[in-house]
Amino acid sequence: MPDMRAYPIALLISAAAVLTACSSGEQKAAAPPPATKAPSSQPSSSAPASKASDTCALLPADDVSKAIKIPGISSKAGPAHDNPSNGGKATSCEYVVEGKTAGALAVTRYEGRKAKAADMIAAIKKAKPGAVDVPGFPDGAVFYTDEQKTATLAAAKVSNGVPVLVNYTGPVKMTKEMMTPLVHTAVAKA
């Protein structure tokens, strides 16, 4: 299996591309600049996947092992990335086999933003030529491959009023059928 350390980076680049698309031109109506927040007594524990370690809890390593048919997958917290220009806060989890990254899950939350899941999916399709809709996700999902020889399945949802993008990135040989149950599991918990 080729060294896949670039997957978490590609994953964050993909999230950044979506964030940029959500912040540009025609998407501004769907995702306006962060609103002024009123004081809130809401505890921080109500924000799922707020820490990288929480992201790993959304998708067990055993599920990834079954999907790619490679035993012995483990998970570890991946890099986190905040984008102040659009309010995106991404956390990630890397799935590792024999010291090499076999894939990564990223969860990007857009605190203080208003966006519809359909608009987020449309922004990905605009930013990623060749992205195709994936049925079975109530709020929408797309699958695409890119020049870094990676495959990504991204799903959007609004959770407790916060737009959330969940995506799994793996080697280009992963099909959308392999990734669909992984993203379903993570989206349900995000």
Residue frames as a rotation matrix with the C-alpha (Angstrom) as fourth column:
MET 1
0.591 0.807 0.000 0.00
0.807 -0.591 0.000 0.00
0.000 0.000 -1.000 0.00
PRO 2
-0.105 -0.659 0.745 1.52
0.543 -0.665 -0.512 3.40
0.833 0.351 0.428 -0.93
ASP 3
-0.716 -0.203 -0.668 2.37
0.682 -0.411 -0.605 5.88
-0.152 -0.889 0.433 1.78
MET 4
-0.019 0.850 0.526 -0.80
0.750 -0.335 0.570 7.90
0.661 0.406 -0.632 2.29
ARG 5
-0.415 -0.186 -0.891 0.37
0.830 -0.478 -0.287 10.62
-0.372 -0.859 0.352 4.67
ALA 6
-0.994 0.026 0.103 -0.95
0.029 -0.868 0.496 13.17
0.102 0.496 0.862 2.18
TYR 7
-0.372 0.927 -0.053 -4.58
0.670 0.308 0.675 12.09
0.642 0.216 -0.736 2.80
PRO 8
0.121 0.463 -0.878 -5.19
0.925 -0.373 -0.069 14.20
-0.359 -0.804 -0.474 5.91
ILE 9
-0.646 -0.396 -0.653 -3.66
0.147 -0.904 0.402 17.19
-0.749 0.164 0.642 4.14
ALA 10
-0.926 0.353 0.130 -5.77
0.124 -0.038 0.991 16.52
0.355 0.935 -0.008 1.03
LEU 11
-0.174 0.899 -0.402 -8.78
0.938 0.276 0.210 16.14
0.300 -0.340 -0.891 3.28
LEU 12
-0.027 0.113 -0.993 -8.25
0.638 -0.763 -0.104 19.54
-0.769 -0.637 -0.051 4.86
ILE 13
-0.913 -0.284 -0.291 -7.57
-0.050 -0.631 0.774 21.07
-0.404 0.722 0.562 1.44
SER 14
-0.655 0.743 0.137 -10.89
0.522 0.314 0.793 19.62
0.546 0.591 -0.594 0.26
ALA 15
0.120 0.699 -0.705 -12.65
0.982 -0.189 -0.021 21.09
-0.148 -0.690 -0.709 3.29
ALA 16
-0.405 -0.347 -0.846 -10.96
0.290 -0.926 0.241 24.43
-0.867 -0.148 0.476 2.65
ALA 17
-0.989 0.065 0.132 -12.11
0.116 -0.212 0.970 24.35
0.091 0.975 0.202 -0.97
VAL 18
-0.199 0.976 -0.091 -15.68
0.830 0.217 0.513 23.77
0.521 0.027 -0.853 0.16
LEU 19
0.075 0.181 -0.981 -15.37
0.819 -0.572 -0.043 26.50
-0.569 -0.800 -0.191 2.76
THR 20
-0.787 -0.426 -0.446 -14.07
0.092 -0.796 0.598 28.88
-0.610 0.430 0.665 0.13
ALA 21
-0.813 0.535 0.227 -16.87
0.322 0.089 0.943 27.94
0.484 0.840 -0.245 -2.24
CYS 22
0.053 0.866 -0.498 -19.42
0.980 0.052 0.194 28.45
0.194 -0.498 -0.845 0.53
SER 23
0.010 -0.125 -0.992 -17.96
0.594 -0.797 0.106 31.89
-0.804 -0.591 0.067 1.14
SER 24
-0.879 -0.471 -0.075 -17.82
0.212 -0.525 0.824 33.06
-0.428 0.708 0.561 -2.46
GLY 25
-0.918 0.363 -0.160 -20.24
-0.341 -0.514 0.787 34.88
0.204 0.777 0.596 -4.74
GLU 26
-0.196 0.953 -0.231 -23.47
-0.518 0.099 0.850 33.01
0.833 0.286 0.474 -5.21
GLN 27
-0.103 0.133 -0.986 -22.99
0.588 0.808 0.048 30.96
0.802 -0.574 -0.161 -2.05
LYS 28
-0.913 -0.333 0.235 -22.91
0.038 -0.643 -0.765 34.04
0.406 -0.690 0.600 0.22
ALA 29
-0.178 0.921 0.345 -26.67
-0.799 -0.340 0.496 34.08
0.574 -0.187 0.797 0.56
ALA 30
0.595 0.391 -0.702 -26.57
-0.034 0.885 0.464 30.50
0.803 -0.252 0.540 1.83
ALA 31
0.385 -0.554 -0.738 -23.55
0.905 0.383 0.185 31.03
0.180 -0.739 0.649 4.08
PRO 32
0.761 -0.044 0.648 -23.26
0.007 -0.997 -0.077 34.62
0.649 0.063 -0.758 5.30
PRO 33
-0.329 -0.918 0.223 -20.35
-0.229 -0.152 -0.962 35.86
0.916 -0.367 -0.160 7.38
PRO 34
-0.546 0.090 -0.833 -20.36
0.719 0.560 -0.411 34.74
0.430 -0.823 -0.371 11.00
ALA 35
0.364 0.775 0.516 -23.14
0.220 -0.610 0.761 36.36
0.905 -0.164 -0.393 12.97
THR 36
-0.481 -0.416 0.771 -22.63
-0.627 -0.452 -0.635 38.19
0.613 -0.789 -0.043 16.22
LYS 37
-0.318 0.328 -0.890 -23.23
0.434 0.885 0.171 35.65
0.843 -0.332 -0.424 18.93
ALA 38
0.402 0.498 0.769 -25.41
-0.600 -0.492 0.631 36.33
0.692 -0.715 0.101 21.91
PRO 39
-0.556 -0.588 0.588 -24.12
-0.828 0.337 -0.448 35.02
0.065 -0.736 -0.674 25.21
SER 40
0.282 0.615 -0.736 -25.01
-0.517 0.744 0.424 31.39
0.808 0.261 0.528 25.57
SER 41
0.089 -0.211 0.974 -25.19
-0.951 0.273 0.146 29.07
-0.297 -0.939 -0.176 28.51
GLN 42
0.900 0.270 -0.342 -24.99
-0.393 0.842 -0.370 26.07
0.188 0.467 0.864 26.20
PRO 43
0.474 -0.766 0.433 -22.25
-0.286 0.331 0.899 23.69
-0.833 -0.550 -0.062 27.38
SER 44
-0.082 -0.612 -0.787 -19.42
-0.969 -0.134 0.206 22.95
-0.232 0.780 -0.582 24.98
SER 45
-0.754 -0.201 0.625 -20.09
-0.180 0.979 0.098 19.21
-0.632 -0.039 -0.774 25.25
SER 46
0.289 0.932 0.220 -23.20
0.102 0.198 -0.975 19.70
-0.952 0.304 -0.038 23.12
ALA 47
0.492 -0.215 -0.843 -20.98
-0.837 -0.382 -0.391 20.34
-0.238 0.899 -0.369 20.08
PRO 48
0.817 -0.172 0.550 -20.24
0.171 0.984 0.054 16.87
-0.550 0.050 0.833 18.67
ALA 49
0.488 -0.712 0.505 -16.80
0.865 0.318 -0.387 16.30
0.115 0.626 0.772 17.18
SER 50
0.982 -0.111 0.155 -15.45
-0.125 -0.989 0.084 19.46
0.144 -0.102 -0.984 18.76
LYS 51
0.249 -0.941 0.228 -12.11
-0.722 -0.023 0.691 17.78
-0.646 -0.337 -0.685 19.44
ALA 52
-0.173 -0.411 -0.895 -10.00
-0.920 0.392 -0.002 15.63
0.352 0.823 -0.446 17.15
SER 53
-0.963 -0.191 0.188 -10.32
-0.254 0.875 -0.411 12.68
-0.086 -0.444 -0.892 19.55
ASP 54
-0.192 0.970 0.152 -14.10
-0.283 0.093 -0.955 13.00
-0.940 -0.226 0.256 19.32
THR 55
0.169 0.201 -0.965 -13.82
-0.979 -0.081 -0.188 12.71
-0.116 0.976 0.183 15.54
CYS 56
-0.752 -0.500 -0.429 -12.27
-0.542 0.840 -0.030 9.25
0.375 0.210 -0.903 15.94
ALA 57
-0.776 0.513 0.368 -15.25
-0.078 0.501 -0.862 8.25
-0.626 -0.697 -0.348 18.10
LEU 58
0.042 0.838 -0.543 -17.59
-0.788 -0.307 -0.534 8.93
-0.614 0.451 0.648 15.15
LEU 59
0.677 0.106 -0.729 -16.14
-0.640 0.575 -0.511 6.10
0.364 0.812 0.457 13.04
PRO 60
0.635 -0.434 0.639 -14.61
-0.347 0.579 0.738 2.99
-0.690 -0.691 0.217 14.66
ALA 61
-0.283 -0.855 -0.434 -11.38
-0.883 0.055 0.466 1.67
-0.374 0.515 -0.771 13.12
ASP 62
-0.581 0.116 0.805 -13.03
0.107 0.992 -0.065 -1.78
-0.807 0.049 -0.589 12.81
ASP 63
0.559 0.829 -0.003 -15.58
0.177 -0.123 -0.976 -0.30
-0.810 0.546 -0.216 10.39
VAL 64
0.442 -0.494 -0.749 -12.75
-0.845 -0.508 -0.164 1.02
-0.300 0.705 -0.642 8.21
SER 65
-0.608 -0.683 0.405 -11.00
-0.549 0.730 0.408 -2.40
-0.574 0.025 -0.818 8.38
LYS 66
-0.141 0.653 0.744 -14.17
0.388 0.728 -0.565 -4.09
-0.911 0.209 -0.356 7.13
ALA 67
0.739 0.505 -0.445 -14.73
-0.136 -0.535 -0.834 -1.54
-0.659 0.677 -0.327 4.36
ILE 68
0.404 -0.655 -0.639 -11.25
-0.915 -0.284 -0.287 -1.80
0.007 0.700 -0.714 2.89
LYS 69
0.967 0.106 -0.232 -10.82
-0.113 0.993 -0.018 -5.49
0.229 0.043 0.972 3.80
ILE 70
-0.078 -0.995 -0.065 -7.54
-0.023 0.067 -0.997 -4.95
0.997 -0.076 -0.028 5.64
PRO 71
0.698 0.336 -0.632 -7.31
0.568 0.277 0.775 -6.18
0.435 -0.900 0.003 9.25
GLY 72
0.036 -0.755 -0.654 -5.47
0.994 -0.039 0.100 -4.32
-0.101 -0.654 0.749 11.96
ILE 73
-0.096 0.000 0.995 -6.54
0.386 -0.922 0.038 -0.74
0.917 0.388 0.089 11.23
SER 74
-0.185 0.057 -0.981 -6.12
0.956 -0.219 -0.194 1.63
-0.226 -0.974 -0.014 14.15
SER 75
0.529 0.411 0.743 -7.15
0.579 -0.815 0.038 5.26
0.621 0.410 -0.668 14.55
LYS 76
-0.328 -0.584 -0.742 -5.42
0.903 -0.424 -0.066 8.35
-0.276 -0.692 0.667 15.87
ALA 77
0.592 0.531 -0.606 -6.38
0.399 -0.847 -0.352 11.98
-0.700 -0.034 -0.714 16.12
GLY 78
0.032 -0.526 0.850 -5.37
0.982 -0.140 -0.124 13.90
0.184 0.839 0.512 13.02
PRO 79
-0.892 -0.452 -0.021 -4.71
0.450 -0.882 -0.137 17.59
0.043 -0.132 0.990 12.52
ALA 80
0.226 0.911 -0.346 -7.27
0.834 -0.364 -0.415 20.25
-0.504 -0.195 -0.841 13.35
HIS 81
-0.776 -0.448 0.444 -7.70
0.623 -0.656 0.427 23.36
0.100 0.607 0.788 11.24
ASP 82
0.140 0.791 -0.595 -9.64
0.646 -0.528 -0.551 26.57
-0.750 -0.308 -0.585 11.90
ASN 83
-0.539 -0.222 0.813 -10.46
0.794 -0.455 0.402 28.93
0.281 0.862 0.422 9.06
PRO 84
-0.519 0.315 -0.794 -11.34
0.490 -0.652 -0.579 32.33
-0.700 -0.690 0.184 10.57
SER 85
-0.923 0.121 -0.366 -12.40
-0.339 -0.707 0.621 33.75
-0.184 0.697 0.693 7.19
ASN 86
-0.393 0.831 -0.393 -15.42
-0.487 0.174 0.856 31.45
0.780 0.528 0.337 6.93
GLY 87
0.076 0.443 0.893 -15.85
-0.996 -0.011 0.090 30.09
0.050 -0.896 0.440 10.44
GLY 88
0.675 0.174 -0.717 -14.96
-0.309 0.949 -0.061 26.51
0.670 0.263 0.694 9.56
LYS 89
0.005 -0.645 0.764 -13.42
-0.981 0.144 0.128 24.43
-0.192 -0.751 -0.632 12.33
ALA 90
0.552 0.134 -0.823 -12.18
-0.521 0.826 -0.215 21.08
0.651 0.547 0.527 11.09
THR 91
0.059 -0.532 0.845 -11.06
-0.824 0.452 0.343 18.13
-0.564 -0.716 -0.411 13.16
SER 92
0.317 0.027 -0.948 -9.84
-0.784 0.570 -0.246 14.85
0.534 0.821 0.201 11.74
CYS 93
0.440 -0.190 0.878 -9.07
-0.507 0.754 0.418 11.24
-0.741 -0.629 0.235 12.52
GLU 94
-0.098 -0.558 -0.824 -6.48
-0.972 0.232 -0.041 9.19
0.214 0.797 -0.565 10.66
TYR 95
0.850 0.319 0.420 -6.88
-0.376 0.925 0.060 5.46
-0.369 -0.209 0.906 10.08
VAL 96
0.085 -0.974 -0.210 -3.53
-0.996 -0.083 -0.016 3.70
-0.001 0.211 -0.978 10.08
VAL 97
0.981 0.060 0.182 -2.26
-0.065 0.998 0.019 0.26
-0.181 -0.030 0.983 9.10
GLU 98
0.486 -0.869 0.096 1.37
0.868 0.492 0.065 -0.76
-0.103 0.052 0.993 9.52
GLY 99
-0.222 -0.619 -0.753 2.38
0.595 -0.698 0.398 2.85
-0.772 -0.360 0.524 10.15
LYS 100
-0.967 -0.079 0.242 0.78
0.249 -0.495 0.832 4.14
0.054 0.865 0.499 6.93
THR 101
-0.536 0.810 -0.237 -2.37
-0.455 -0.514 -0.727 6.20
-0.711 -0.283 0.644 6.63
ALA 102
-0.808 0.334 0.486 -5.19
0.546 0.735 0.403 4.20
-0.222 0.591 -0.776 5.04
GLY 103
-0.093 0.796 0.598 -7.72
0.648 -0.407 0.643 7.02
0.756 0.447 -0.479 5.11
ALA 104
-0.947 -0.184 -0.262 -9.00
0.319 -0.617 -0.720 9.94
-0.029 -0.766 0.643 7.14
LEU 105
0.117 0.993 0.018 -12.28
0.943 -0.117 0.313 11.30
0.313 -0.019 -0.950 8.44
ALA 106
-0.935 -0.349 0.065 -12.77
0.314 -0.897 -0.310 15.05
0.167 -0.270 0.948 8.76
VAL 107
0.164 0.965 -0.204 -15.62
0.984 -0.145 0.104 16.93
0.070 -0.218 -0.973 10.39
THR 108
-0.872 -0.385 0.301 -15.94
0.391 -0.919 -0.044 20.64
0.294 0.080 0.953 9.70
ARG 109
0.077 0.877 -0.474 -18.39
0.978 -0.159 -0.135 22.68
-0.194 -0.453 -0.870 11.75
TYR 110
-0.537 -0.158 0.829 -19.40
0.486 -0.861 0.151 26.21
0.690 0.484 0.538 10.72
GLU 111
-0.228 0.408 -0.884 -20.31
0.935 -0.163 -0.316 27.79
-0.273 -0.898 -0.344 14.06
GLY 112
-0.236 0.200 -0.951 -22.27
0.168 -0.955 -0.243 31.03
-0.957 -0.217 0.192 13.70
ARG 113
-0.912 -0.079 -0.402 -23.08
-0.373 -0.247 0.894 30.41
-0.170 0.966 0.196 10.02
LYS 114
0.136 0.961 0.242 -26.35
-0.351 0.275 -0.895 29.82
-0.927 0.037 0.374 8.30
ALA 115
-0.587 -0.280 -0.759 -26.22
-0.809 0.180 0.559 27.39
-0.020 0.943 -0.333 5.40
LYS 116
0.616 0.768 0.175 -28.39
-0.721 0.639 -0.269 24.64
-0.318 0.039 0.947 4.01
ALA 117
0.045 -0.583 0.811 -26.91
-0.054 0.810 0.585 21.19
-0.998 -0.070 0.005 3.52
ALA 118
0.617 0.258 0.744 -27.99
0.673 0.317 -0.668 21.27
-0.409 0.912 0.022 -0.15
ASP 119
0.955 -0.295 -0.002 -26.03
-0.264 -0.852 -0.453 24.51
0.132 0.433 -0.892 -0.68
MET 120
0.253 -0.901 0.352 -22.92
-0.692 0.086 0.717 22.97
-0.676 -0.425 -0.602 0.87
ILE 121
0.107 -0.151 0.983 -23.19
0.419 0.903 0.093 19.96
-0.901 0.402 0.160 -1.45
ALA 122
0.889 0.249 0.384 -23.74
0.451 -0.336 -0.827 22.27
-0.077 0.908 -0.411 -4.44
ALA 123
0.735 -0.672 -0.091 -20.57
-0.654 -0.738 0.166 24.18
-0.179 -0.063 -0.982 -3.46
ILE 124
-0.024 -0.738 0.674 -18.55
-0.253 0.657 0.711 20.96
-0.967 -0.154 -0.202 -3.44
LYS 125
0.383 0.240 0.892 -19.91
0.700 0.555 -0.449 19.97
-0.603 0.796 0.044 -6.85
LYS 126
0.998 -0.023 0.051 -18.95
0.012 -0.795 -0.607 23.38
0.055 0.606 -0.793 -8.19
ALA 127
0.467 -0.876 0.124 -15.44
-0.821 -0.377 0.428 23.17
-0.328 -0.302 -0.895 -6.70
LYS 128
-0.440 -0.601 0.667 -14.82
-0.364 0.798 0.480 19.53
-0.821 -0.031 -0.570 -7.67
PRO 129
-0.020 0.409 -0.912 -15.53
-0.999 0.020 0.031 18.77
0.031 0.912 0.408 -11.33
GLY 130
-0.413 -0.081 -0.907 -16.78
-0.369 0.925 0.086 15.21
0.833 0.370 -0.412 -11.73
ALA 131
-0.921 0.154 0.359 -18.33
-0.320 0.230 -0.919 15.03
-0.224 -0.961 -0.163 -8.26
VAL 132
-0.516 0.769 -0.377 -21.42
-0.093 0.387 0.917 12.81
0.852 0.508 -0.128 -8.31
ASP 133
0.018 0.646 0.763 -24.39
-0.950 -0.227 0.214 12.67
0.312 -0.729 0.609 -5.96
VAL 134
-0.897 -0.229 -0.378 -24.52
-0.082 0.927 -0.366 9.72
0.434 -0.298 -0.850 -3.58
PRO 135
0.057 0.996 0.068 -28.05
-0.391 -0.041 0.919 8.52
0.918 -0.079 0.388 -2.80
GLY 136
0.232 0.176 -0.957 -29.13
0.607 0.742 0.284 7.51
0.760 -0.647 0.065 0.68
PHE 137
-0.732 -0.435 -0.525 -28.11
0.681 -0.490 -0.544 10.64
-0.020 -0.755 0.655 2.60
PRO 138
0.221 0.967 -0.127 -31.13
0.952 -0.242 -0.189 12.72
-0.213 -0.079 -0.974 3.63
ASP 139
0.643 0.005 -0.766 -29.25
0.108 -0.991 0.084 16.02
-0.758 -0.137 -0.637 3.44
GLY 140
0.941 -0.233 -0.247 -27.07
-0.289 -0.171 -0.942 15.15
0.177 0.957 -0.228 0.45
ALA 141
0.351 -0.887 0.299 -23.64
-0.059 0.298 0.953 13.68
-0.934 -0.352 0.052 -0.26
VAL 142
0.834 -0.178 -0.523 -21.14
-0.545 -0.112 -0.831 13.64
0.089 0.978 -0.190 -3.12
PHE 143
0.541 -0.711 0.450 -18.24
0.372 0.682 0.630 11.43
-0.755 -0.174 0.633 -4.19
TYR 144
0.929 -0.299 -0.217 -15.22
-0.341 -0.467 -0.816 12.57
0.143 0.832 -0.536 -6.18
THR 145
0.494 -0.869 0.024 -11.62
0.820 0.475 0.319 11.72
-0.288 -0.138 0.948 -6.96
ASP 146
0.917 -0.194 -0.349 -8.84
-0.236 -0.968 -0.082 14.24
-0.322 0.158 -0.933 -7.38
GLU 147
0.673 -0.698 -0.244 -5.39
-0.370 -0.032 -0.928 14.74
0.640 0.715 -0.280 -8.84
GLN 148
-0.156 -0.736 0.659 -3.72
-0.981 0.036 -0.193 13.61
0.118 -0.676 -0.727 -5.59
LYS 149
-0.468 0.049 -0.882 -5.04
-0.265 0.945 0.193 10.12
0.843 0.324 -0.429 -6.32
THR 150
-0.962 0.268 0.057 -7.54
0.005 0.223 -0.975 10.27
-0.274 -0.937 -0.216 -3.48
ALA 151
-0.408 0.912 0.036 -11.24
0.367 0.127 0.921 9.54
0.836 0.389 -0.387 -3.32
THR 152
-0.991 0.123 0.042 -13.58
-0.098 -0.487 -0.868 11.50
-0.087 -0.864 0.495 -1.07
LEU 153
-0.216 0.976 -0.022 -17.18
0.660 0.163 0.734 11.05
0.720 0.144 -0.679 0.00
ALA 154
-0.994 -0.105 0.028 -18.59
0.061 -0.756 -0.651 14.16
0.089 -0.646 0.758 1.66
ALA 155
-0.113 0.989 -0.100 -21.97
0.817 0.150 0.557 14.56
0.565 -0.019 -0.825 3.33
ALA 156
-0.832 -0.082 0.549 -23.55
-0.135 -0.930 -0.343 17.70
0.539 -0.359 0.762 4.74
LYS 157
0.009 0.871 -0.491 -26.07
0.826 0.271 0.494 18.22
0.563 -0.410 -0.717 7.50
VAL 158
-0.216 -0.002 0.976 -27.26
-0.441 -0.892 -0.100 20.87
0.871 -0.452 0.192 9.90
SER 159
-0.079 0.076 -0.994 -26.84
0.701 0.714 -0.001 19.73
0.709 -0.697 -0.109 13.51
ASN 160
0.132 0.247 -0.960 -28.35
0.925 -0.378 0.030 21.83
-0.356 -0.892 -0.279 16.29
GLY 161
0.898 0.339 -0.280 -28.47
0.215 -0.894 -0.394 24.78
-0.384 0.293 -0.875 13.88
VAL 162
0.151 -0.928 -0.340 -24.80
-0.549 -0.365 0.752 24.41
-0.822 0.073 -0.565 12.89
PRO 163
0.816 0.045 -0.577 -23.87
-0.551 0.363 -0.751 23.44
0.176 0.931 0.321 9.30
VAL 164
0.193 -0.725 0.661 -21.58
-0.483 0.516 0.707 20.40
-0.854 -0.456 -0.251 9.39
LEU 165
0.548 -0.151 -0.823 -19.56
-0.762 0.317 -0.565 18.76
0.346 0.936 0.058 6.60
VAL 166
0.358 -0.401 0.843 -18.38
-0.426 0.734 0.529 15.17
-0.831 -0.549 0.092 7.17
ASN 167
0.702 -0.110 -0.703 -15.98
-0.670 0.231 -0.705 13.61
0.240 0.967 0.089 4.69
TYR 168
0.540 -0.561 0.628 -13.92
0.016 0.753 0.658 10.47
-0.842 -0.346 0.415 4.40
THR 169
0.590 -0.464 -0.661 -10.86
-0.803 -0.253 -0.540 10.49
0.083 0.849 -0.522 2.15
GLY 170
0.449 -0.453 0.770 -8.98
-0.080 0.838 0.540 7.38
-0.890 -0.304 0.340 1.14
PRO 171
-0.663 -0.743 0.087 -6.99
-0.017 0.130 0.991 5.93
-0.748 0.656 -0.099 -1.74
VAL 172
-0.450 0.471 -0.758 -8.43
-0.869 -0.429 0.249 6.40
-0.208 0.771 0.602 -5.21
LYS 173
-0.807 0.132 -0.576 -9.17
-0.159 0.891 0.426 2.66
0.569 0.435 -0.698 -5.35
MET 174
-0.773 0.619 -0.140 -11.87
0.337 0.213 -0.917 3.13
-0.537 -0.756 -0.373 -2.68
THR 175
-0.656 0.629 0.418 -15.28
0.456 -0.111 0.883 3.24
0.602 0.770 -0.214 -4.28
LYS 176
-0.521 0.553 0.651 -18.28
-0.686 -0.725 0.067 5.22
0.509 -0.412 0.756 -3.16
GLU 177
0.498 0.707 -0.503 -19.90
-0.263 0.675 0.689 1.90
0.826 -0.211 0.522 -2.21
MET 178
-0.064 -0.611 -0.789 -17.00
0.728 0.512 -0.456 1.23
0.682 -0.604 0.412 0.19
MET 179
-0.898 -0.402 0.179 -17.16
0.218 -0.760 -0.612 4.73
0.382 -0.510 0.771 1.67
THR 180
-0.212 0.910 0.356 -20.93
-0.292 -0.406 0.866 5.11
0.933 0.080 0.351 1.96
PRO 181
0.573 0.487 -0.659 -21.37
0.471 0.463 0.751 3.03
0.671 -0.740 0.036 5.15
LEU 182
-0.346 -0.781 -0.520 -18.36
0.919 -0.173 -0.353 4.79
0.186 -0.600 0.778 6.74
VAL 183
-0.896 0.028 0.443 -19.77
-0.004 -0.998 0.055 8.25
0.443 0.048 0.895 6.12
HIS 184
0.130 0.990 -0.057 -23.28
-0.065 0.065 0.996 7.13
0.989 -0.126 0.073 7.16
THR 185
0.283 -0.090 -0.955 -21.87
0.861 0.462 0.212 6.00
0.423 -0.882 0.208 10.51
ALA 186
-0.687 -0.664 -0.295 -19.98
0.727 -0.626 -0.283 9.26
0.004 -0.409 0.913 11.07
VAL 187
-0.699 0.478 0.532 -22.82
-0.125 -0.814 0.567 11.54
0.704 0.330 0.629 9.91
ALA 188
0.274 0.867 -0.416 -25.29
0.318 0.327 0.890 9.84
0.908 -0.376 -0.186 12.24
LYS 189
0.320 -0.233 -0.918 -23.07
0.947 0.114 0.301 10.72
0.035 -0.966 0.257 15.22
ALA 190
-0.656 -0.681 0.327 -21.84
0.690 -0.716 -0.107 14.15
0.306 0.155 0.939 14.08
